[in-house]
Amino acid sequence: MKKGVIFDLDQTLVDSSSAKQYRDNRNWTAVYTLIPQFVLYDGFNDVFEHIKKNGIKVGIVSKAPSIYVQKVLRQFNIPFDTIVAYHDVSRRKPNPEGMNLAISRLQLASNDVISFGDDRNDITASNDADIDSVACLWGSDNSDLLLTSGATHVIATPNEIIPLLEN
């Protein structure tokens, strides 16, 4: 059983595509007003229940600012033990600095952790940190790139997460 999990946030845990334009332009005030319109992907409530029940530590690694990440996590009651956000690292994904910092903060070894992301940069950062990586196809704009990203696993729905945590 895995002792820790690292999630990317946008398009992995929540569909935040309604705010993409504002996020890309760094208009965080506009983004914050749209958070209530975001959608937690189906199946994640079961995943979070499994995580809590089994004492699995949760890290969130995002290229977004910490305030944004915290607001989204609160909106959807997403459990977490640590957040590594934009200002926490000098080199962002695909560099593994954020993944390594999350592992350190979770006080786990890389082989005890599995990461989930919707982007090739998530996979590269995880692989370079020696973490099992999972390409999540449900929120990705680039499924073809994800399929060739070198991910340890590729899954199509959040329902496939629990069996991976049990391995």
Secondary structure, 3 states (H helix, E strand, C coil): CCCEEEECCECCCEECHHHHHHHHCCCHHHHHHHHHHCEECCCHHHHHHHHHHCCCEEEEECCCCHHHHHHHHHHCCCCCCEEECHHHCCCCCCCCHHHHHHHHHHCCCHHHEEEEECCHHHHHHHHHCCCEEEEECCCCCCHHHHHCCCCCEEECCHHHHHHHHHC
